[in-house]
Amino acid sequence: MEKGLEIEHLDVETAFLQGELEEQVYIQQPEGYVDPHHPDLVCRLKKAIYGLKQSGRVWNVKLGSILNEMGLQRCEYDPCLYHLQRSGAELKMAVFVDDLLVFASSRALIQEVTAELRKRITLRDLGDITRCFNVNVTRDREREEFYLWTNGIA
């Protein structure tokens, strides 16, 4: 990784609820919402929900589509990495389910890209990176170094 990069650590809120289902999925009426006159009716889902096998995949497809529309290109060797070059600055993004790590040579580029992304999905800023992808992180800005470690198997 290049030295001196700016970093943004973000969480996508309710990520799995944003994916578009590619097939028709029916579920039993949720507990507490059962129609007493028609208790055997089923509900057709319009969007993914937590607990569906395909929720993670359709979320990843949606995020990939959004990032592609924004000009980010998916890495051909790792589908969880994206990159963008704009106005002489470079941005890289690592995706792990609903966690995003954004690295850029310019704070302005991070702000520009995250502002555009916030128009499409709800993001929560996780502040300085201390833990990500089940790995503890300490950053020494003066020495331009990162220290990574785990506390065993997560």
C-alpha positions in Angstrom: 0.0 0.0 0.0 1.2 3.5 -0.7 2.3 5.7 2.1 0.3 8.7 3.2 -3.1 7.5 2.0 -6.3 8.9 3.6 -8.6 6.2 4.9 -12.4 6.1 5.5 -14.0 3.2 7.3 -17.7 2.8 6.6 -20.6 0.5 7.4 -23.6 0.1 5.1 -26.7 0.1 7.2 -29.3 -2.7 6.5 -27.2 -3.8 3.5 -29.0 -7.2 3.1 -32.4 -5.4 2.8 -31.3 -3.4 -0.2 -30.7 -6.2 -2.7 -33.2 -6.9 -5.5 -34.3 -10.5 -5.7 -33.8 -12.2 -9.1 -36.5 -14.8 -8.5 -39.9 -15.0 -6.9 -39.6 -15.8 -3.2 -42.6 -16.6 -0.9 -42.6 -16.8 2.9 -45.1 -17.5 5.6 -46.8 -14.5 7.1 -44.4 -13.1 9.8 -45.3 -13.7 13.4 -47.4 -10.8 14.7 -48.7 -10.0 11.2 -50.7 -13.1 10.4 -54.1 -12.3 8.9 -56.6 -14.0 11.3 -59.1 -14.4 8.4 -56.4 -16.0 6.1 -53.7 -17.6 8.3 -52.5 -19.9 5.4 -51.7 -17.0 3.0 -48.1 -16.5 2.1 -46.2 -13.3 1.3 -44.2 -12.6 -1.9 -41.0 -10.7 -1.1 -40.2 -7.7 -3.2 -36.7 -7.3 -1.8 -34.2 -9.5 0.1 -34.4 -10.0 3.8 -32.1 -11.2 6.5 -32.0 -15.0 6.6 -32.5 -15.7 2.9 -29.7 -17.7 1.3 -29.5 -15.3 -1.6 -29.5 -12.0 0.4 -25.7 -11.7 0.6 -25.3 -12.3 -3.2 -28.0 -9.9 -4.3 -26.6 -7.2 -1.9 -23.1 -7.7 -3.5 -24.6 -7.5 -7.0 -26.4 -4.2 -6.1 -23.3 -2.7 -4.5 -21.2 -3.7 -7.5 -23.7 -2.1 -9.8 -23.7 1.1 -7.8 -19.9 1.3 -7.7 -19.7 0.6 -11.4 -22.2 3.3 -12.2 -20.0 5.7 -10.1 -17.0 4.8 -12.2 -15.2 2.4 -9.9 -13.8 -0.7 -11.6 -13.8 -4.1 -9.9 -10.4 -5.8 -9.6 -10.2 -8.8 -12.0 -8.2 -10.8 -9.4 -10.3 -10.0 -6.3 -14.0 -9.2 -6.7 -14.1 -7.4 -3.3 -11.6 -4.7 -4.4 -12.5 -1.6 -6.5 -10.4 1.2 -7.8 -10.9 4.6 -9.4 -8.7 7.3 -10.9 -10.0 10.8 -11.1 -8.4 14.2 -11.5 -4.9 12.8 -10.9 -6.0 11.1 -7.6 -6.5 7.4 -7.0 -9.0 5.7 -4.8 -9.2 2.0 -3.7 -12.1 0.4 -1.9 -12.2 -3.0 -0.1 -15.6 -4.5 0.5 -16.4 -7.2 3.2 -20.1 -7.8 3.2 -21.3 -4.4 4.6 -18.0 -2.9 5.7 -16.2 -0.6 3.3 -12.6 0.5 3.6 -11.8 3.4 1.3 -8.2 4.5 0.7 -7.3 7.5 -1.5 -4.4 9.8 -2.2 -6.8 12.7 -1.6 -9.2 13.4 1.2 -11.3 15.4 -1.3 -11.7 12.3 -3.5 -12.9 10.2 -0.6 -15.4 12.9 0.3 -16.6 13.1 -3.3 -17.1 9.4 -3.7 -18.7 8.8 -0.3 -21.1 11.7 -0.8 -22.2 10.2 -4.2 -22.5 6.8 -2.5 -24.6 8.3 0.3 -27.2 9.4 -2.2 -27.8 5.7 -3.1 -27.3 3.8 0.2 -27.2 4.7 3.9 -23.7 4.7 5.3 -22.4 5.0 8.9 -18.9 6.5 9.4 -17.0 4.2 11.8 -14.3 6.8 12.4 -10.6 6.0 12.7 -10.0 2.4 11.8 -9.4 0.3 14.9 -11.0 -3.0 13.9 -12.0 -4.2 10.4 -12.7 -7.6 8.8 -12.2 -9.2 12.3 -8.7 -7.8 12.4 -7.4 -5.2 15.0 -5.7 -2.2 13.5 -3.4 0.4 14.9 -2.1 3.2 12.7 1.0 5.2 13.4 0.6 8.3 11.2 4.1 9.7 12.0 5.8 6.5 10.9 3.2 5.8 8.2 2.7 2.3 9.4 -0.2 0.0 10.2 -0.1 -2.8 12.8 -2.6 -5.7 12.3 -3.3 -8.5 14.7 -6.1 -10.9 15.7 -7.1 -12.3 19.0 -7.5 -15.8 17.7 -10.3 -17.2 15.6 -13.3 -14.9 15.4 
